[in-house]
């Protein structure tokens, strides 16, 4: 019975202690004839104690997390921002794929329609096998030939 009362008191003080709960605790542990001012003062002290204990627990948890090397929320937010900035700069999406360029797609289709016969067949076959290599070399060829 006494142990239950102590447990309830600790739970109330460690948890979110409302002023009403603090009043109840103060009435429970003070003399029944205690003045209202004394009950109110004790209730305020209990709320302050609860806040100090919660802050101490929060600091201890943060300290333990730092000692384990866990990242803080602000560090994670900073990293997310850096990743987004890098993705935008490189034209990549979050999945690691290049963003499809709306302007490049029509220009690729128009040269593919113009050639006829054997040339079309050869380009289609080669482009399917070496898609990424052709994109890279084609882009550099275009730049060098247009620069000349």
Contact map, one row per residue, 1 for C-alpha under 8 A:
1111100000000000000000000000000000000000000000000000000000000000000000000000000000000000000000000000000000000000000000000000000000000000000000000000
1111110000000000000000000000000000000000000000000000000000000000000000000000000000000000000000000000000000000000000000000000000000000000000000000000
1111111000000000000000000000000000000000000000000000000000000000000000000000000000000000000000000000000000000000000000000000000000000000000000000000
1111111100000000000000000000000000000000000000000000000000000000000000000000000000000000000000000000000000000000000000000000000000000000000000000000
1111111110000000000000000000000000000000000000000000000000000000000000000000000000000000000000000000000000000000000000000000000000000000000000000000
0111111111000000000000000000000000000000000000000000000000000000000000000000000000000000000000000000000000000000000000000000000000000000000000000000
0011111111100000000000000000000000000000000000000000000000000000000000000000000000000000000000000000000000000000000000000000000000000000000000000000
0001111111110000000000000000000000000000000000000000000000000000000000000000000000000000000000000000000000000000000000000000000000000000000000000000
0000111111111000000000001000000000000000000000000000000000000000000000000000000000000000000000000000000000000000000000000000000000000000000000000000
0000011111111100000000000000000000000000000000000000000000000000000000000000000000000000000000000000000000000000000000000000000000000000000000000000
0000001111111110000000000000000000000000000000000000000000000000000000000000000000000000000000000000000000000000000000000000000000000000000000000000
0000000111111111100010000000000000000000000000000100000000000000000000000000000000000000000000000000000000000000000000000000000000000000000000000000
0000000011111111100000000000000000000000000001101100100000000000000000000000000000000000000000000000000000000000000000000000000000000000000000000000
0000000001111111100000000000000000000000000000000110110000000000000000000000000000000000000000000000000000000000000000000000000000000000000000000000
0000000000111111100000000000000000000000000000000100010000000000000000000000000000000000000000000000000000000000000000000000000000000000000000000000
0000000000011111110000000000000000000000000000000110000000000000000000000000000000000000000000000000000000000000000000000000000000000000000000000000
0000000000011111111011000000000000000000000000100100000000000000000000000000000000000000000000000000000000000000000000000000000000000000000000000000
0000000000000001111111000000000000000000000000100000000000000000000000000000000000000000000000000000000000000000000000000000000000000000000000000000
0000000000000000111111100000000000000000001100100000000000000000000000000000000000000000000000000000000000000000000000000000000000000000000000000000
0000000000000000011111110000000000000000000000000000000000000000000000000000000000000000000000000000000000000000000000000000000000000000000000000000
0000000000010000111111111000000000000000000000000000000000000000000000000000000000000000000000000000000000000000000000000000000000000000000000000000
0000000000000000111111111100000000000000011101100000000000000000000000000000000000000000000000000000000000000000000000000000000000000000000000000000
0000000000000000001111111110000000000011011000000000000000000000000000000000000000000000000000000000000000000000000000000000000000000000000000000000
0000000000000000000111111111000000000000000000000000000000000000000000000000000000000000000000000000000000000000000000000000000000000000000000000000
0000000010000000000011111111100000000000001000000000000000000000000000000000000000000000000000000000000000000000000000000000000000000000000000000000
0000000000000000000001111111110000000011011001000000000000000000000000000000000000000000000000000000000000000000000000000000000000000000000000000000
0000000000000000000000111111111100000010000000000000000000000000000000000000000000000000000000000000000000000000000000000000000000000000000000000000
0000000000000000000000011111111000000000000000000000000000000000000000000000000000000000000000000000000000000000000000000000000000000000000000000000
0000000000000000000000001111111000000000000000000000000000000000000000000000000000000000000000000000000000000000000000000000000000000000000000000000
0000000000000000000000000111111101000010000000000000000000000000000000000000000000000000000000000000000000000000000000000000000000000000000000000000
0000000000000000000000000011111111000000000000000000000000000000000000000000000000000000000000000000000000000000000000000000000000000000000000000000
0000000000000000000000000010011111000000000000000000000000000000000000000000000000000000000000000000000000000000000000000000000000000000000000000000
0000000000000000000000000000001111100000000000000000000000000000000000000000000000000000000000000000000000000000000000000000000000000000000000000000
0000000000000000000000000000011111110110000000000000000000000000000000000000000000000000000000000000000000000000000000000000000000000000000000000000
0000000000000000000000000000000011111110000000000000000000000000000000000000000000000000000000000000000000000000000000000000000000000000000000000000
0000000000000000000000000000000001111111000000000000000000000000000000000000000000000000000000000000000000000000000000000000000000000000000000000000
0000000000000000000000000000000000111111100000000000000000000000000000000000000000000000000000000000000000000000000000000000000000000000000000000000
0000000000000000000000000000000001111111110000000000000000000000000000000000000000000000000000000000000000000000000000000000000000000000000000000000
0000000000000000000000100110010001111111111000000000000000000000000000000000000000000000000000000000000000000000000000000000000000000000000000000000
0000000000000000000000100100000000011111111100000000000000000000000000000000000000000000000000000000000000000000000000000000000000000000000000000000
0000000000000000000000000000000000001111111110000000000000000000000000000000000000000000000000000000000000000000000000000000000000000000000000000000
0000000000000000000001100100000000000111111111000000000000000000000000000000000000000000000000000000000000000000000000000000000000000000000000000000
0000000000000000001001101100000000000011111111100000000000000000000000000000000000000000000000000000000000000000000000000000000000000000000000000000
0000000000000000001001000000000000000001111111110000000000000000000000000000000000000000000000000000000000000000000000000000000000000000000000000000
0000000000000000000000000000000000000000111111111000000000000000000000000000000000000000000000000000000000000000000000000000000000000000000000000000
0000000000001000000001000100000000000000011111111100000000000000000000000000000000000000000000000000000000000000000000000000000000000000000000000000
0000000000001000111001000000000000000000001111111110000000000000000000000000000000000000000000000000000000000000000000000000000000000000000000000000
0000000000000000000000000000000000000000000111111111000000000000000000000000000000000000000000000000000000000000000000000000000000000000000000000000
0000000000001000000000000000000000000000000011111111100000000000000000000000000000000000000000000000000000000000000000000000000000000000000000000000
0000000000011111100000000000000000000000000001111111110000000000000000000000000000000000000000000000000000000000000000000000000000000000000000000000
0000000000000101000000000000000000000000000000111111111000000000000000000000000000000000000000000000000000000000000000000000000000000000000000000000
0000000000000000000000000000000000000000000000011111111100000000000000000000000000000000000000000000000000000000000000000000000000000000000000000000
0000000000001100000000000000000000000000000000001111111110000000000000000000000000000000000000000000000000000000000000000000000000000000000000000000
0000000000000110000000000000000000000000000000000111111111000000000000000000000000000000000000000000000000000000000000000000000000000000000000000000
0000000000000000000000000000000000000000000000000011111111100000000000000000000000000000000000000000000000000000000000000000000000000000000000000000
0000000000000000000000000000000000000000000000000001111111110000000000000000000000000000000000000000000000000000000000000000000000000000000000000000
0000000000000000000000000000000000000000000000000000111111111000000000000000000000000000000000000000000000000000000000000000000000000000000000000000
0000000000000000000000000000000000000000000000000000011111111100000000000000000000000000000000000000000000000000000000000000000000000000000000000000
0000000000000000000000000000000000000000000000000000001111111110000000000000000000000000000000000000000000000000000000000000000000000000000000000000
0000000000000000000000000000000000000000000000000000000111111111000000000000000000000000000000000000000000000000000000000000000000000000000000000000
0000000000000000000000000000000000000000000000000000000011111111100000000000000000000000000000000000000000000000000000000000000000000000000000000000
0000000000000000000000000000000000000000000000000000000001111111110000000000000000000000000000000000000000000000000000000000000000000000000000000000
0000000000000000000000000000000000000000000000000000000000111111111000000000000000000000000000000000000000000000000000000000000000000000000000000000
0000000000000000000000000000000000000000000000000000000000011111111100000000000000000000000000000000000000000000000000000000000000000000000000000000
0000000000000000000000000000000000000000000000000000000000001111111111100000000000000000000000000000000000000000000000000000000000000000000000000000
0000000000000000000000000000000000000000000000000000000000000111111111100000000000000000000000000000000000000000000000000000000000000000000000000000
0000000000000000000000000000000000000000000000000000000000000011111111000000000000000000000000000000000000000000000000000000000000000000000000000000
0000000000000000000000000000000000000000000000000000000000000001111111000000000000000000000000000000000000000000000000000000000000000000000000000000
0000000000000000000000000000000000000000000000000000000000000000111111100000000000000000000000000000000000000000000000000000000000000000000000000000
0000000000000000000000000000000000000000000000000000000000000000111111110000000000000000000000000000000000000000000000000000000000000000000000000000
0000000000000000000000000000000000000000000000000000000000000000110011111011000000000000000000000000000000000000000000000000000000000000000000000000
0000000000000000000000000000000000000000000000000000000000000000000001111111000000000000000000000000000000000000000000000000000000000000000000000000
0000000000000000000000000000000000000000000000000000000000000000000000111111100000000000000000000000000000000000000000000000000000000000000000000000
0000000000000000000000000000000000000000000000000000000000000000000000011111110000000000000000000000000000000000000000000000000000000000000000000000
0000000000000000000000000000000000000000000000000000000000000000000000111111111000000000000000000000000000000000000000000000000000000000000000000000
0000000000000000000000000000000000000000000000000000000000000000000000111111111100000000000000000000000000000000000000000000000000000000000000000000
0000000000000000000000000000000000000000000000000000000000000000000000001111111110000000000000000000000000000000000000000000000000000000000000000000
0000000000000000000000000000000000000000000000000000000000000000000000000111111111000000000000000000000000000000000000000000000000000000000000000000
0000000000000000000000000000000000000000000000000000000000000000000000000011111111100000000000000000000000000000000000000000000000000000000000000000
0000000000000000000000000000000000000000000000000000000000000000000000000001111111110000000000000000000000000000000000000000000000000000000000000000
0000000000000000000000000000000000000000000000000000000000000000000000000000111111111000000000000000000000000000000000000000000000000000000000000000
0000000000000000000000000000000000000000000000000000000000000000000000000000011111111100000000000000000000000000000000000000000000000000000000000000
0000000000000000000000000000000000000000000000000000000000000000000000000000001111111110000000000000000000000000000000000000000000000000000000000000
0000000000000000000000000000000000000000000000000000000000000000000000000000000111111111000001000000000000000000000000000000000000000000000000000000
0000000000000000000000000000000000000000000000000000000000000000000000000000000011111111100000000000000000000000000000000000000000000000000000000000
0000000000000000000000000000000000000000000000000000000000000000000000000000000001111111110000000000000000000000000000000000000000000000000000000000
0000000000000000000000000000000000000000000000000000000000000000000000000000000000111111111111000000000000000000000000000000000000000000000000000000
0000000000000000000000000000000000000000000000000000000000000000000000000000000000011111111110000000000000000000000000000000000000000000000000000000
0000000000000000000000000000000000000000000000000000000000000000000000000000000000001111111100000000000000000000000000000000000000000000000000000000
0000000000000000000000000000000000000000000000000000000000000000000000000000000000000111111100000000000000000000000000000000000000000000000000000000
0000000000000000000000000000000000000000000000000000000000000000000000000000000000000011111110000110000000000000000000000000000000000000000000000000
0000000000000000000000000000000000000000000000000000000000000000000000000000000000000011111111111110000000000000000000000000000000000000000000000000
0000000000000000000000000000000000000000000000000000000000000000000000000000000000000011001111111110000000000000000000000000000000000000000000000000
0000000000000000000000000000000000000000000000000000000000000000000000000000000000010010000111111000000000000000000000000000000000000000000000000000
0000000000000000000000000000000000000000000000000000000000000000000000000000000000000000000111111000000000000000000000000000000000000000000000000000
0000000000000000000000000000000000000000000000000000000000000000000000000000000000000000000111111100000000000000000000000000000000000000000000000000
0000000000000000000000000000000000000000000000000000000000000000000000000000000000000000000111111110000000000000000000000000000000000000000000000000
0000000000000000000000000000000000000000000000000000000000000000000000000000000000000000001110011111000000000000000000000000000000000000000000000000
0000000000000000000000000000000000000000000000000000000000000000000000000000000000000000001110001111100000000000000000000000000000000000000000000000
0000000000000000000000000000000000000000000000000000000000000000000000000000000000000000000000000111110000000000000000000000000000000000000000000000
0000000000000000000000000000000000000000000000000000000000000000000000000000000000000000000000000011111110000000000000000000000000000000000000000000
0000000000000000000000000000000000000000000000000000000000000000000000000000000000000000000000000001111111000000000000000000000000000000000000000000
0000000000000000000000000000000000000000000000000000000000000000000000000000000000000000000000000000111111100000000000000000000000000000000000000000
0000000000000000000000000000000000000000000000000000000000000000000000000000000000000000000000000000111111110000000000000000000000000000000000000000
0000000000000000000000000000000000000000000000000000000000000000000000000000000000000000000000000000111111111000000000000000000000000000000000000000
0000000000000000000000000000000000000000000000000000000000000000000000000000000000000000000000000000011111111100000000000000000000000000000000000000
0000000000000000000000000000000000000000000000000000000000000000000000000000000000000000000000000000001111111110000000000000000000000000000000000000
0000000000000000000000000000000000000000000000000000000000000000000000000000000000000000000000000000000111111111000000000000000000000000000000000000
0000000000000000000000000000000000000000000000000000000000000000000000000000000000000000000000000000000011111111100000000000000000000000000000000000
0000000000000000000000000000000000000000000000000000000000000000000000000000000000000000000000000000000001111111110000000000000000000000000000000000
0000000000000000000000000000000000000000000000000000000000000000000000000000000000000000000000000000000000111111111000000000000000000000000000000000
0000000000000000000000000000000000000000000000000000000000000000000000000000000000000000000000000000000000011111111000010000000000000000000000000000
0000000000000000000000000000000000000000000000000000000000000000000000000000000000000000000000000000000000001111111100000000000000000000000000000000
0000000000000000000000000000000000000000000000000000000000000000000000000000000000000000000000000000000000000111111100000000000000000000000000000000
0000000000000000000000000000000000000000000000000000000000000000000000000000000000000000000000000000000000000011111110110000000000000000000000000000
0000000000000000000000000000000000000000000000000000000000000000000000000000000000000000000000000000000000000000111111110000000000000000000000000000
0000000000000000000000000000000000000000000000000000000000000000000000000000000000000000000000000000000000000000001111111000000000000000000000000000
0000000000000000000000000000000000000000000000000000000000000000000000000000000000000000000000000000000000000000000111111100000000000000000000000000
0000000000000000000000000000000000000000000000000000000000000000000000000000000000000000000000000000000000000000001111111110000000000000000000000000
0000000000000000000000000000000000000000000000000000000000000000000000000000000000000000000000000000000000000001001111111111000000000000000000000000
0000000000000000000000000000000000000000000000000000000000000000000000000000000000000000000000000000000000000000000011111111100000000000000000000000
0000000000000000000000000000000000000000000000000000000000000000000000000000000000000000000000000000000000000000000001111111110000000000000000000000
0000000000000000000000000000000000000000000000000000000000000000000000000000000000000000000000000000000000000000000000111111111000000000000000000000
0000000000000000000000000000000000000000000000000000000000000000000000000000000000000000000000000000000000000000000000011111111100000000000000000000
0000000000000000000000000000000000000000000000000000000000000000000000000000000000000000000000000000000000000000000000001111111110000000000000000000
0000000000000000000000000000000000000000000000000000000000000000000000000000000000000000000000000000000000000000000000000111111111100000000000000000
0000000000000000000000000000000000000000000000000000000000000000000000000000000000000000000000000000000000000000000000000011111111100100000000000000
0000000000000000000000000000000000000000000000000000000000000000000000000000000000000000000000000000000000000000000000000001111111100000000000000000
0000000000000000000000000000000000000000000000000000000000000000000000000000000000000000000000000000000000000000000000000000111111100000000000000000
0000000000000000000000000000000000000000000000000000000000000000000000000000000000000000000000000000000000000000000000000000011111111100000000000000
0000000000000000000000000000000000000000000000000000000000000000000000000000000000000000000000000000000000000000000000000000011111111110000000000000
0000000000000000000000000000000000000000000000000000000000000000000000000000000000000000000000000000000000000000000000000000000001111111000000000000
0000000000000000000000000000000000000000000000000000000000000000000000000000000000000000000000000000000000000000000000000000000001111111100000000000
0000000000000000000000000000000000000000000000000000000000000000000000000000000000000000000000000000000000000000000000000000001001111111110000000000
0000000000000000000000000000000000000000000000000000000000000000000000000000000000000000000000000000000000000000000000000000000000111111111000000000
0000000000000000000000000000000000000000000000000000000000000000000000000000000000000000000000000000000000000000000000000000000000011111111100000000
0000000000000000000000000000000000000000000000000000000000000000000000000000000000000000000000000000000000000000000000000000000000001111111110000000
0000000000000000000000000000000000000000000000000000000000000000000000000000000000000000000000000000000000000000000000000000000000000111111111000000
0000000000000000000000000000000000000000000000000000000000000000000000000000000000000000000000000000000000000000000000000000000000000011111111100000
0000000000000000000000000000000000000000000000000000000000000000000000000000000000000000000000000000000000000000000000000000000000000001111111110000
0000000000000000000000000000000000000000000000000000000000000000000000000000000000000000000000000000000000000000000000000000000000000000111111111000
0000000000000000000000000000000000000000000000000000000000000000000000000000000000000000000000000000000000000000000000000000000000000000011111111100
0000000000000000000000000000000000000000000000000000000000000000000000000000000000000000000000000000000000000000000000000000000000000000001111111110
0000000000000000000000000000000000000000000000000000000000000000000000000000000000000000000000000000000000000000000000000000000000000000000111111111
0000000000000000000000000000000000000000000000000000000000000000000000000000000000000000000000000000000000000000000000000000000000000000000011111111
0000000000000000000000000000000000000000000000000000000000000000000000000000000000000000000000000000000000000000000000000000000000000000000001111111
0000000000000000000000000000000000000000000000000000000000000000000000000000000000000000000000000000000000000000000000000000000000000000000000111111
0000000000000000000000000000000000000000000000000000000000000000000000000000000000000000000000000000000000000000000000000000000000000000000000011111
